[in-house]
């Protein structure tokens, strides 16, 4: 029952359709989730602890890349190549975060953060395509990434609801 409550809260407060936040806010969701990840896996063997530490380091590296791209964007040095790279790195960050999740609700939070990030990215790319800054292909890639994130979120949500029954 608690899981369904958490799902409702996550869905209500992180809906990309409710109003698109800026990329900084979407990146902040990733950072807050990463901050909540335990420093080590409790009760794990030495090998599992090493794997867990490596996954956590990978997640930190991915988030550092996204922060750096945001800094480059803020000073006006945006390049079309960043668009596709951001999509890939955001997907990898979600995958890494889900691998570190202890509870199924945490996995859902990672999927929702990825969905929010891709929604904001898609909106930003659409504006840049309309302004002639990016080619139409960039919007196709952003749309595909958004649909992938949405499918993954729905899959995780369905699994969580099914397990709550």
Chimera marker file (.cmm) of the C-alpha trace (Angstrom):
<marker_set name="trace">
<marker id="1" x="0.000" y="0.000" z="0.000" r="1" g="1" b="0" radius="0.5"/>
<marker id="2" x="2.844" y="2.374" z="0.837" r="1" g="1" b="0" radius="0.5"/>
<marker id="3" x="4.336" y="1.748" z="-2.613" r="1" g="1" b="0" radius="0.5"/>
<marker id="4" x="1.156" y="2.888" z="-4.338" r="1" g="1" b="0" radius="0.5"/>
<marker id="5" x="1.151" y="6.038" z="-2.183" r="1" g="1" b="0" radius="0.5"/>
<marker id="6" x="4.762" y="6.787" z="-3.162" r="1" g="1" b="0" radius="0.5"/>
<marker id="7" x="3.882" y="6.227" z="-6.822" r="1" g="1" b="0" radius="0.5"/>
<marker id="8" x="1.042" y="8.739" z="-6.530" r="1" g="1" b="0" radius="0.5"/>
<marker id="9" x="3.271" y="11.335" z="-4.907" r="1" g="1" b="0" radius="0.5"/>
<marker id="10" x="6.033" y="10.860" z="-7.486" r="1" g="1" b="0" radius="0.5"/>
<marker id="11" x="3.571" y="11.109" z="-10.374" r="1" g="1" b="0" radius="0.5"/>
<marker id="12" x="1.826" y="14.191" z="-8.975" r="1" g="1" b="0" radius="0.5"/>
<marker id="13" x="4.931" y="16.241" z="-8.288" r="1" g="1" b="0" radius="0.5"/>
<marker id="14" x="7.129" y="15.279" z="-11.219" r="1" g="1" b="0" radius="0.5"/>
<marker id="15" x="4.744" y="15.254" z="-14.175" r="1" g="1" b="0" radius="0.5"/>
<marker id="16" x="6.486" y="16.785" z="-17.203" r="1" g="1" b="0" radius="0.5"/>
<marker id="17" x="3.105" y="17.654" z="-18.671" r="1" g="1" b="0" radius="0.5"/>
<marker id="18" x="2.280" y="19.851" z="-15.662" r="1" g="1" b="0" radius="0.5"/>
<marker id="19" x="4.741" y="22.481" z="-16.883" r="1" g="1" b="0" radius="0.5"/>
<marker id="20" x="8.174" y="22.076" z="-18.309" r="1" g="1" b="0" radius="0.5"/>
<marker id="21" x="10.920" y="22.984" z="-15.914" r="1" g="1" b="0" radius="0.5"/>
<marker id="22" x="14.285" y="24.070" z="-17.170" r="1" g="1" b="0" radius="0.5"/>
<marker id="23" x="17.180" y="21.709" z="-17.705" r="1" g="1" b="0" radius="0.5"/>
<marker id="24" x="18.787" y="22.827" z="-14.438" r="1" g="1" b="0" radius="0.5"/>
<marker id="25" x="15.748" y="21.683" z="-12.479" r="1" g="1" b="0" radius="0.5"/>
<marker id="26" x="15.659" y="18.357" z="-14.330" r="1" g="1" b="0" radius="0.5"/>
<marker id="27" x="19.358" y="17.868" z="-13.653" r="1" g="1" b="0" radius="0.5"/>
<marker id="28" x="18.685" y="18.701" z="-10.011" r="1" g="1" b="0" radius="0.5"/>
<marker id="29" x="16.363" y="15.700" z="-9.808" r="1" g="1" b="0" radius="0.5"/>
<marker id="30" x="19.221" y="13.424" z="-10.851" r="1" g="1" b="0" radius="0.5"/>
<marker id="31" x="21.532" y="15.051" z="-8.334" r="1" g="1" b="0" radius="0.5"/>
<marker id="32" x="19.057" y="14.695" z="-5.456" r="1" g="1" b="0" radius="0.5"/>
<marker id="33" x="18.471" y="11.030" z="-6.267" r="1" g="1" b="0" radius="0.5"/>
<marker id="34" x="22.223" y="10.400" z="-6.484" r="1" g="1" b="0" radius="0.5"/>
<marker id="35" x="22.728" y="12.100" z="-3.117" r="1" g="1" b="0" radius="0.5"/>
<marker id="36" x="20.243" y="9.659" z="-1.590" r="1" g="1" b="0" radius="0.5"/>
<marker id="37" x="22.209" y="6.625" z="-2.799" r="1" g="1" b="0" radius="0.5"/>
<marker id="38" x="23.989" y="4.836" z="0.036" r="1" g="1" b="0" radius="0.5"/>
<marker id="39" x="27.781" y="5.044" z="0.067" r="1" g="1" b="0" radius="0.5"/>
<marker id="40" x="28.028" y="1.259" z="0.257" r="1" g="1" b="0" radius="0.5"/>
<marker id="41" x="25.731" y="-1.690" z="-0.102" r="1" g="1" b="0" radius="0.5"/>
<marker id="42" x="24.834" y="-3.045" z="3.351" r="1" g="1" b="0" radius="0.5"/>
<marker id="43" x="25.467" y="-6.747" z="3.920" r="1" g="1" b="0" radius="0.5"/>
<marker id="44" x="27.321" y="-7.164" z="0.650" r="1" g="1" b="0" radius="0.5"/>
<marker id="45" x="30.394" y="-9.265" z="0.005" r="1" g="1" b="0" radius="0.5"/>
<marker id="46" x="33.725" y="-7.639" z="-0.835" r="1" g="1" b="0" radius="0.5"/>
<marker id="47" x="33.140" y="-8.207" z="-4.562" r="1" g="1" b="0" radius="0.5"/>
<marker id="48" x="29.608" y="-6.790" z="-4.405" r="1" g="1" b="0" radius="0.5"/>
<marker id="49" x="30.878" y="-3.746" z="-2.493" r="1" g="1" b="0" radius="0.5"/>
<marker id="50" x="33.514" y="-3.142" z="-5.182" r="1" g="1" b="0" radius="0.5"/>
<marker id="51" x="30.904" y="-3.427" z="-7.946" r="1" g="1" b="0" radius="0.5"/>
<marker id="52" x="28.572" y="-1.105" z="-6.045" r="1" g="1" b="0" radius="0.5"/>
<marker id="53" x="31.344" y="1.483" z="-5.591" r="1" g="1" b="0" radius="0.5"/>
<marker id="54" x="32.169" y="1.276" z="-9.301" r="1" g="1" b="0" radius="0.5"/>
<marker id="55" x="28.511" y="1.818" z="-10.239" r="1" g="1" b="0" radius="0.5"/>
<marker id="56" x="28.290" y="4.786" z="-7.884" r="1" g="1" b="0" radius="0.5"/>
<marker id="57" x="31.467" y="6.270" z="-9.388" r="1" g="1" b="0" radius="0.5"/>
<marker id="58" x="30.022" y="5.747" z="-12.875" r="1" g="1" b="0" radius="0.5"/>
<marker id="59" x="26.833" y="7.561" z="-11.866" r="1" g="1" b="0" radius="0.5"/>
<marker id="60" x="28.836" y="10.468" z="-10.454" r="1" g="1" b="0" radius="0.5"/>
<marker id="61" x="30.868" y="10.699" z="-13.675" r="1" g="1" b="0" radius="0.5"/>
<marker id="62" x="27.711" y="10.750" z="-15.794" r="1" g="1" b="0" radius="0.5"/>
<marker id="63" x="26.162" y="13.474" z="-13.653" r="1" g="1" b="0" radius="0.5"/>
<marker id="64" x="29.389" y="15.478" z="-13.817" r="1" g="1" b="0" radius="0.5"/>
<marker id="65" x="29.198" y="15.325" z="-17.612" r="1" g="1" b="0" radius="0.5"/>
<marker id="66" x="25.601" y="16.571" z="-17.568" r="1" g="1" b="0" radius="0.5"/>
<marker id="67" x="26.561" y="19.423" z="-15.210" r="1" g="1" b="0" radius="0.5"/>
<marker id="68" x="29.469" y="20.407" z="-17.471" r="1" g="1" b="0" radius="0.5"/>
<marker id="69" x="27.230" y="20.428" z="-20.545" r="1" g="1" b="0" radius="0.5"/>
<marker id="70" x="24.811" y="22.654" z="-18.631" r="1" g="1" b="0" radius="0.5"/>
<marker id="71" x="27.690" y="25.044" z="-17.843" r="1" g="1" b="0" radius="0.5"/>
<marker id="72" x="28.737" y="25.096" z="-21.506" r="1" g="1" b="0" radius="0.5"/>
<marker id="73" x="25.143" y="25.784" z="-22.505" r="1" g="1" b="0" radius="0.5"/>
<marker id="74" x="24.837" y="28.601" z="-19.967" r="1" g="1" b="0" radius="0.5"/>
<marker id="75" x="27.790" y="30.464" z="-21.480" r="1" g="1" b="0" radius="0.5"/>
<marker id="76" x="26.428" y="30.059" z="-25.005" r="1" g="1" b="0" radius="0.5"/>
<marker id="77" x="28.867" y="27.466" z="-26.320" r="1" g="1" b="0" radius="0.5"/>
<marker id="78" x="26.117" y="24.946" z="-27.188" r="1" g="1" b="0" radius="0.5"/>
<marker id="79" x="26.901" y="22.688" z="-30.118" r="1" g="1" b="0" radius="0.5"/>
<marker id="80" x="24.500" y="20.356" z="-31.952" r="1" g="1" b="0" radius="0.5"/>
<marker id="81" x="26.651" y="17.357" z="-30.982" r="1" g="1" b="0" radius="0.5"/>
<marker id="82" x="25.757" y="17.935" z="-27.322" r="1" g="1" b="0" radius="0.5"/>
<marker id="83" x="22.103" y="17.153" z="-27.973" r="1" g="1" b="0" radius="0.5"/>
<marker id="84" x="22.583" y="13.483" z="-28.820" r="1" g="1" b="0" radius="0.5"/>
<marker id="85" x="25.284" y="13.024" z="-26.176" r="1" g="1" b="0" radius="0.5"/>
<marker id="86" x="23.022" y="14.457" z="-23.468" r="1" g="1" b="0" radius="0.5"/>
<marker id="87" x="20.300" y="11.973" z="-24.355" r="1" g="1" b="0" radius="0.5"/>
<marker id="88" x="22.699" y="9.029" z="-24.159" r="1" g="1" b="0" radius="0.5"/>
<marker id="89" x="24.311" y="10.161" z="-20.912" r="1" g="1" b="0" radius="0.5"/>
<marker id="90" x="20.926" y="10.811" z="-19.286" r="1" g="1" b="0" radius="0.5"/>
<marker id="91" x="19.787" y="7.288" z="-20.248" r="1" g="1" b="0" radius="0.5"/>
<marker id="92" x="23.006" y="5.848" z="-18.828" r="1" g="1" b="0" radius="0.5"/>
<marker id="93" x="22.537" y="7.847" z="-15.610" r="1" g="1" b="0" radius="0.5"/>
<marker id="94" x="19.040" y="6.424" z="-15.179" r="1" g="1" b="0" radius="0.5"/>
<marker id="95" x="20.321" y="2.890" z="-15.768" r="1" g="1" b="0" radius="0.5"/>
<marker id="96" x="23.171" y="3.389" z="-13.291" r="1" g="1" b="0" radius="0.5"/>
<marker id="97" x="20.824" y="4.917" z="-10.709" r="1" g="1" b="0" radius="0.5"/>
<marker id="98" x="18.355" y="2.059" z="-11.042" r="1" g="1" b="0" radius="0.5"/>
<marker id="99" x="21.200" y="-0.430" z="-10.553" r="1" g="1" b="0" radius="0.5"/>
<marker id="100" x="21.960" y="1.263" z="-7.221" r="1" g="1" b="0" radius="0.5"/>
<marker id="101" x="18.325" y="1.370" z="-6.104" r="1" g="1" b="0" radius="0.5"/>
<marker id="102" x="17.369" y="-0.695" z="-3.080" r="1" g="1" b="0" radius="0.5"/>
<marker id="103" x="13.584" y="-0.372" z="-3.360" r="1" g="1" b="0" radius="0.5"/>
<marker id="104" x="11.382" y="-0.629" z="-6.457" r="1" g="1" b="0" radius="0.5"/>
<marker id="105" x="10.041" y="2.862" z="-5.698" r="1" g="1" b="0" radius="0.5"/>
<marker id="106" x="13.574" y="4.205" z="-6.063" r="1" g="1" b="0" radius="0.5"/>
<marker id="107" x="13.778" y="2.672" z="-9.522" r="1" g="1" b="0" radius="0.5"/>
<marker id="108" x="10.544" y="4.428" z="-10.394" r="1" g="1" b="0" radius="0.5"/>
<marker id="109" x="11.983" y="7.727" z="-9.174" r="1" g="1" b="0" radius="0.5"/>
<marker id="110" x="15.011" y="7.265" z="-11.431" r="1" g="1" b="0" radius="0.5"/>
<marker id="111" x="12.764" y="6.484" z="-14.395" r="1" g="1" b="0" radius="0.5"/>
<marker id="112" x="10.640" y="9.546" z="-13.647" r="1" g="1" b="0" radius="0.5"/>
<marker id="113" x="13.708" y="11.778" z="-13.384" r="1" g="1" b="0" radius="0.5"/>
<marker id="114" x="14.837" y="10.436" z="-16.766" r="1" g="1" b="0" radius="0.5"/>
<marker id="115" x="11.394" y="11.078" z="-18.217" r="1" g="1" b="0" radius="0.5"/>
<marker id="116" x="11.431" y="14.641" z="-16.900" r="1" g="1" b="0" radius="0.5"/>
<marker id="117" x="14.930" y="15.227" z="-18.253" r="1" g="1" b="0" radius="0.5"/>
<marker id="118" x="14.043" y="13.946" z="-21.715" r="1" g="1" b="0" radius="0.5"/>
<marker id="119" x="10.798" y="15.967" z="-21.727" r="1" g="1" b="0" radius="0.5"/>
<marker id="120" x="12.693" y="19.170" z="-20.949" r="1" g="1" b="0" radius="0.5"/>
<marker id="121" x="15.380" y="18.257" z="-23.470" r="1" g="1" b="0" radius="0.5"/>
<marker id="122" x="12.765" y="17.547" z="-26.146" r="1" g="1" b="0" radius="0.5"/>
<marker id="123" x="11.096" y="20.906" z="-25.488" r="1" g="1" b="0" radius="0.5"/>
<marker id="124" x="14.439" y="22.726" z="-25.685" r="1" g="1" b="0" radius="0.5"/>
<marker id="125" x="15.441" y="20.937" z="-28.882" r="1" g="1" b="0" radius="0.5"/>
<marker id="126" x="12.048" y="21.718" z="-30.450" r="1" g="1" b="0" radius="0.5"/>
<marker id="127" x="12.625" y="25.415" z="-29.769" r="1" g="1" b="0" radius="0.5"/>
<marker id="128" x="16.114" y="25.231" z="-31.277" r="1" g="1" b="0" radius="0.5"/>
<marker id="129" x="14.882" y="23.384" z="-34.360" r="1" g="1" b="0" radius="0.5"/>
<marker id="130" x="12.142" y="25.969" z="-34.824" r="1" g="1" b="0" radius="0.5"/>
<marker id="131" x="14.735" y="28.742" z="-34.533" r="1" g="1" b="0" radius="0.5"/>
<marker id="132" x="16.930" y="27.006" z="-37.130" r="1" g="1" b="0" radius="0.5"/>
<marker id="133" x="19.778" y="26.340" z="-34.695" r="1" g="1" b="0" radius="0.5"/>
<marker id="134" x="19.501" y="22.540" z="-34.821" r="1" g="1" b="0" radius="0.5"/>
<marker id="135" x="18.523" y="20.231" z="-37.701" r="1" g="1" b="0" radius="0.5"/>
<marker id="136" x="15.151" y="18.443" z="-37.641" r="1" g="1" b="0" radius="0.5"/>
<marker id="137" x="17.005" y="15.171" z="-37.037" r="1" g="1" b="0" radius="0.5"/>
<marker id="138" x="17.831" y="16.379" z="-33.518" r="1" g="1" b="0" radius="0.5"/>
<marker id="139" x="14.122" y="16.638" z="-32.734" r="1" g="1" b="0" radius="0.5"/>
<marker id="140" x="13.538" y="13.123" z="-34.044" r="1" g="1" b="0" radius="0.5"/>
<marker id="141" x="16.258" y="11.866" z="-31.692" r="1" g="1" b="0" radius="0.5"/>
<marker id="142" x="14.806" y="13.817" z="-28.763" r="1" g="1" b="0" radius="0.5"/>
<marker id="143" x="11.306" y="12.466" z="-29.506" r="1" g="1" b="0" radius="0.5"/>
<marker id="144" x="12.622" y="8.889" z="-29.649" r="1" g="1" b="0" radius="0.5"/>
<marker id="145" x="14.464" y="9.340" z="-26.349" r="1" g="1" b="0" radius="0.5"/>
<marker id="146" x="11.341" y="10.740" z="-24.716" r="1" g="1" b="0" radius="0.5"/>
<marker id="147" x="9.201" y="7.839" z="-25.944" r="1" g="1" b="0" radius="0.5"/>
<marker id="148" x="11.815" y="5.350" z="-24.707" r="1" g="1" b="0" radius="0.5"/>
<marker id="149" x="11.889" y="7.019" z="-21.276" r="1" g="1" b="0" radius="0.5"/>
<marker id="150" x="8.098" y="7.067" z="-21.149" r="1" g="1" b="0" radius="0.5"/>
<marker id="151" x="7.877" y="3.345" z="-22.003" r="1" g="1" b="0" radius="0.5"/>
<marker id="152" x="10.477" y="2.497" z="-19.377" r="1" g="1" b="0" radius="0.5"/>
<marker id="153" x="8.681" y="4.577" z="-16.740" r="1" g="1" b="0" radius="0.5"/>
<marker id="154" x="5.368" y="2.883" z="-17.528" r="1" g="1" b="0" radius="0.5"/>
<marker id="155" x="7.008" y="-0.551" z="-17.422" r="1" g="1" b="0" radius="0.5"/>
<marker id="156" x="8.521" y="0.148" z="-13.996" r="1" g="1" b="0" radius="0.5"/>
<marker id="157" x="5.250" y="1.627" z="-12.730" r="1" g="1" b="0" radius="0.5"/>
<marker id="158" x="3.272" y="-1.409" z="-13.896" r="1" g="1" b="0" radius="0.5"/>
<marker id="159" x="5.758" y="-3.746" z="-12.223" r="1" g="1" b="0" radius="0.5"/>
<marker id="160" x="5.553" y="-1.745" z="-8.997" r="1" g="1" b="0" radius="0.5"/>
<marker id="161" x="1.744" y="-1.724" z="-8.971" r="1" g="1" b="0" radius="0.5"/>
<marker id="162" x="1.632" y="-5.442" z="-9.774" r="1" g="1" b="0" radius="0.5"/>
<marker id="163" x="4.014" y="-6.224" z="-6.908" r="1" g="1" b="0" radius="0.5"/>
<marker id="164" x="1.936" y="-4.070" z="-4.522" r="1" g="1" b="0" radius="0.5"/>
<marker id="165" x="-1.125" y="-6.272" z="-5.040" r="1" g="1" b="0" radius="0.5"/>
<link id1="1" id2="2" r="1" g="1" b="0" radius="0.2"/>
<link id1="2" id2="3" r="1" g="1" b="0" radius="0.2"/>
<link id1="3" id2="4" r="1" g="1" b="0" radius="0.2"/>
<link id1="4" id2="5" r="1" g="1" b="0" radius="0.2"/>
<link id1="5" id2="6" r="1" g="1" b="0" radius="0.2"/>
<link id1="6" id2="7" r="1" g="1" b="0" radius="0.2"/>
<link id1="7" id2="8" r="1" g="1" b="0" radius="0.2"/>
<link id1="8" id2="9" r="1" g="1" b="0" radius="0.2"/>
<link id1="9" id2="10" r="1" g="1" b="0" radius="0.2"/>
<link id1="10" id2="11" r="1" g="1" b="0" radius="0.2"/>
<link id1="11" id2="12" r="1" g="1" b="0" radius="0.2"/>
<link id1="12" id2="13" r="1" g="1" b="0" radius="0.2"/>
<link id1="13" id2="14" r="1" g="1" b="0" radius="0.2"/>
<link id1="14" id2="15" r="1" g="1" b="0" radius="0.2"/>
<link id1="15" id2="16" r="1" g="1" b="0" radius="0.2"/>
<link id1="16" id2="17" r="1" g="1" b="0" radius="0.2"/>
<link id1="17" id2="18" r="1" g="1" b="0" radius="0.2"/>
<link id1="18" id2="19" r="1" g="1" b="0" radius="0.2"/>
<link id1="19" id2="20" r="1" g="1" b="0" radius="0.2"/>
<link id1="20" id2="21" r="1" g="1" b="0" radius="0.2"/>
<link id1="21" id2="22" r="1" g="1" b="0" radius="0.2"/>
<link id1="22" id2="23" r="1" g="1" b="0" radius="0.2"/>
<link id1="23" id2="24" r="1" g="1" b="0" radius="0.2"/>
<link id1="24" id2="25" r="1" g="1" b="0" radius="0.2"/>
<link id1="25" id2="26" r="1" g="1" b="0" radius="0.2"/>
<link id1="26" id2="27" r="1" g="1" b="0" radius="0.2"/>
<link id1="27" id2="28" r="1" g="1" b="0" radius="0.2"/>
<link id1="28" id2="29" r="1" g="1" b="0" radius="0.2"/>
<link id1="29" id2="30" r="1" g="1" b="0" radius="0.2"/>
<link id1="30" id2="31" r="1" g="1" b="0" radius="0.2"/>
<link id1="31" id2="32" r="1" g="1" b="0" radius="0.2"/>
<link id1="32" id2="33" r="1" g="1" b="0" radius="0.2"/>
<link id1="33" id2="34" r="1" g="1" b="0" radius="0.2"/>
<link id1="34" id2="35" r="1" g="1" b="0" radius="0.2"/>
<link id1="35" id2="36" r="1" g="1" b="0" radius="0.2"/>
<link id1="36" id2="37" r="1" g="1" b="0" radius="0.2"/>
<link id1="37" id2="38" r="1" g="1" b="0" radius="0.2"/>
<link id1="38" id2="39" r="1" g="1" b="0" radius="0.2"/>
<link id1="39" id2="40" r="1" g="1" b="0" radius="0.2"/>
<link id1="40" id2="41" r="1" g="1" b="0" radius="0.2"/>
<link id1="41" id2="42" r="1" g="1" b="0" radius="0.2"/>
<link id1="42" id2="43" r="1" g="1" b="0" radius="0.2"/>
<link id1="43" id2="44" r="1" g="1" b="0" radius="0.2"/>
<link id1="44" id2="45" r="1" g="1" b="0" radius="0.2"/>
<link id1="45" id2="46" r="1" g="1" b="0" radius="0.2"/>
<link id1="46" id2="47" r="1" g="1" b="0" radius="0.2"/>
<link id1="47" id2="48" r="1" g="1" b="0" radius="0.2"/>
<link id1="48" id2="49" r="1" g="1" b="0" radius="0.2"/>
<link id1="49" id2="50" r="1" g="1" b="0" radius="0.2"/>
<link id1="50" id2="51" r="1" g="1" b="0" radius="0.2"/>
<link id1="51" id2="52" r="1" g="1" b="0" radius="0.2"/>
<link id1="52" id2="53" r="1" g="1" b="0" radius="0.2"/>
<link id1="53" id2="54" r="1" g="1" b="0" radius="0.2"/>
<link id1="54" id2="55" r="1" g="1" b="0" radius="0.2"/>
<link id1="55" id2="56" r="1" g="1" b="0" radius="0.2"/>
<link id1="56" id2="57" r="1" g="1" b="0" radius="0.2"/>
<link id1="57" id2="58" r="1" g="1" b="0" radius="0.2"/>
<link id1="58" id2="59" r="1" g="1" b="0" radius="0.2"/>
<link id1="59" id2="60" r="1" g="1" b="0" radius="0.2"/>
<link id1="60" id2="61" r="1" g="1" b="0" radius="0.2"/>
<link id1="61" id2="62" r="1" g="1" b="0" radius="0.2"/>
<link id1="62" id2="63" r="1" g="1" b="0" radius="0.2"/>
<link id1="63" id2="64" r="1" g="1" b="0" radius="0.2"/>
<link id1="64" id2="65" r="1" g="1" b="0" radius="0.2"/>
<link id1="65" id2="66" r="1" g="1" b="0" radius="0.2"/>
<link id1="66" id2="67" r="1" g="1" b="0" radius="0.2"/>
<link id1="67" id2="68" r="1" g="1" b="0" radius="0.2"/>
<link id1="68" id2="69" r="1" g="1" b="0" radius="0.2"/>
<link id1="69" id2="70" r="1" g="1" b="0" radius="0.2"/>
<link id1="70" id2="71" r="1" g="1" b="0" radius="0.2"/>
<link id1="71" id2="72" r="1" g="1" b="0" radius="0.2"/>
<link id1="72" id2="73" r="1" g="1" b="0" radius="0.2"/>
<link id1="73" id2="74" r="1" g="1" b="0" radius="0.2"/>
<link id1="74" id2="75" r="1" g="1" b="0" radius="0.2"/>
<link id1="75" id2="76" r="1" g="1" b="0" radius="0.2"/>
<link id1="76" id2="77" r="1" g="1" b="0" radius="0.2"/>
<link id1="77" id2="78" r="1" g="1" b="0" radius="0.2"/>
<link id1="78" id2="79" r="1" g="1" b="0" radius="0.2"/>
<link id1="79" id2="80" r="1" g="1" b="0" radius="0.2"/>
<link id1="80" id2="81" r="1" g="1" b="0" radius="0.2"/>
<link id1="81" id2="82" r="1" g="1" b="0" radius="0.2"/>
<link id1="82" id2="83" r="1" g="1" b="0" radius="0.2"/>
<link id1="83" id2="84" r="1" g="1" b="0" radius="0.2"/>
<link id1="84" id2="85" r="1" g="1" b="0" radius="0.2"/>
<link id1="85" id2="86" r="1" g="1" b="0" radius="0.2"/>
<link id1="86" id2="87" r="1" g="1" b="0" radius="0.2"/>
<link id1="87" id2="88" r="1" g="1" b="0" radius="0.2"/>
<link id1="88" id2="89" r="1" g="1" b="0" radius="0.2"/>
<link id1="89" id2="90" r="1" g="1" b="0" radius="0.2"/>
<link id1="90" id2="91" r="1" g="1" b="0" radius="0.2"/>
<link id1="91" id2="92" r="1" g="1" b="0" radius="0.2"/>
<link id1="92" id2="93" r="1" g="1" b="0" radius="0.2"/>
<link id1="93" id2="94" r="1" g="1" b="0" radius="0.2"/>
<link id1="94" id2="95" r="1" g="1" b="0" radius="0.2"/>
<link id1="95" id2="96" r="1" g="1" b="0" radius="0.2"/>
<link id1="96" id2="97" r="1" g="1" b="0" radius="0.2"/>
<link id1="97" id2="98" r="1" g="1" b="0" radius="0.2"/>
<link id1="98" id2="99" r="1" g="1" b="0" radius="0.2"/>
<link id1="99" id2="100" r="1" g="1" b="0" radius="0.2"/>
<link id1="100" id2="101" r="1" g="1" b="0" radius="0.2"/>
<link id1="101" id2="102" r="1" g="1" b="0" radius="0.2"/>
<link id1="102" id2="103" r="1" g="1" b="0" radius="0.2"/>
<link id1="103" id2="104" r="1" g="1" b="0" radius="0.2"/>
<link id1="104" id2="105" r="1" g="1" b="0" radius="0.2"/>
<link id1="105" id2="106" r="1" g="1" b="0" radius="0.2"/>
<link id1="106" id2="107" r="1" g="1" b="0" radius="0.2"/>
<link id1="107" id2="108" r="1" g="1" b="0" radius="0.2"/>
<link id1="108" id2="109" r="1" g="1" b="0" radius="0.2"/>
<link id1="109" id2="110" r="1" g="1" b="0" radius="0.2"/>
<link id1="110" id2="111" r="1" g="1" b="0" radius="0.2"/>
<link id1="111" id2="112" r="1" g="1" b="0" radius="0.2"/>
<link id1="112" id2="113" r="1" g="1" b="0" radius="0.2"/>
<link id1="113" id2="114" r="1" g="1" b="0" radius="0.2"/>
<link id1="114" id2="115" r="1" g="1" b="0" radius="0.2"/>
<link id1="115" id2="116" r="1" g="1" b="0" radius="0.2"/>
<link id1="116" id2="117" r="1" g="1" b="0" radius="0.2"/>
<link id1="117" id2="118" r="1" g="1" b="0" radius="0.2"/>
<link id1="118" id2="119" r="1" g="1" b="0" radius="0.2"/>
<link id1="119" id2="120" r="1" g="1" b="0" radius="0.2"/>
<link id1="120" id2="121" r="1" g="1" b="0" radius="0.2"/>
<link id1="121" id2="122" r="1" g="1" b="0" radius="0.2"/>
<link id1="122" id2="123" r="1" g="1" b="0" radius="0.2"/>
<link id1="123" id2="124" r="1" g="1" b="0" radius="0.2"/>
<link id1="124" id2="125" r="1" g="1" b="0" radius="0.2"/>
<link id1="125" id2="126" r="1" g="1" b="0" radius="0.2"/>
<link id1="126" id2="127" r="1" g="1" b="0" radius="0.2"/>
<link id1="127" id2="128" r="1" g="1" b="0" radius="0.2"/>
<link id1="128" id2="129" r="1" g="1" b="0" radius="0.2"/>
<link id1="129" id2="130" r="1" g="1" b="0" radius="0.2"/>
<link id1="130" id2="131" r="1" g="1" b="0" radius="0.2"/>
<link id1="131" id2="132" r="1" g="1" b="0" radius="0.2"/>
<link id1="132" id2="133" r="1" g="1" b="0" radius="0.2"/>
<link id1="133" id2="134" r="1" g="1" b="0" radius="0.2"/>
<link id1="134" id2="135" r="1" g="1" b="0" radius="0.2"/>
<link id1="135" id2="136" r="1" g="1" b="0" radius="0.2"/>
<link id1="136" id2="137" r="1" g="1" b="0" radius="0.2"/>
<link id1="137" id2="138" r="1" g="1" b="0" radius="0.2"/>
<link id1="138" id2="139" r="1" g="1" b="0" radius="0.2"/>
<link id1="139" id2="140" r="1" g="1" b="0" radius="0.2"/>
<link id1="140" id2="141" r="1" g="1" b="0" radius="0.2"/>
<link id1="141" id2="142" r="1" g="1" b="0" radius="0.2"/>
<link id1="142" id2="143" r="1" g="1" b="0" radius="0.2"/>
<link id1="143" id2="144" r="1" g="1" b="0" radius="0.2"/>
<link id1="144" id2="145" r="1" g="1" b="0" radius="0.2"/>
<link id1="145" id2="146" r="1" g="1" b="0" radius="0.2"/>
<link id1="146" id2="147" r="1" g="1" b="0" radius="0.2"/>
<link id1="147" id2="148" r="1" g="1" b="0" radius="0.2"/>
<link id1="148" id2="149" r="1" g="1" b="0" radius="0.2"/>
<link id1="149" id2="150" r="1" g="1" b="0" radius="0.2"/>
<link id1="150" id2="151" r="1" g="1" b="0" radius="0.2"/>
<link id1="151" id2="152" r="1" g="1" b="0" radius="0.2"/>
<link id1="152" id2="153" r="1" g="1" b="0" radius="0.2"/>
<link id1="153" id2="154" r="1" g="1" b="0" radius="0.2"/>
<link id1="154" id2="155" r="1" g="1" b="0" radius="0.2"/>
<link id1="155" id2="156" r="1" g="1" b="0" radius="0.2"/>
<link id1="156" id2="157" r="1" g="1" b="0" radius="0.2"/>
<link id1="157" id2="158" r="1" g="1" b="0" radius="0.2"/>
<link id1="158" id2="159" r="1" g="1" b="0" radius="0.2"/>
<link id1="159" id2="160" r="1" g="1" b="0" radius="0.2"/>
<link id1="160" id2="161" r="1" g="1" b="0" radius="0.2"/>
<link id1="161" id2="162" r="1" g="1" b="0" radius="0.2"/>
<link id1="162" id2="163" r="1" g="1" b="0" radius="0.2"/>
<link id1="163" id2="164" r="1" g="1" b="0" radius="0.2"/>
<link id1="164" id2="165" r="1" g="1" b="0" radius="0.2"/>
</marker_set>
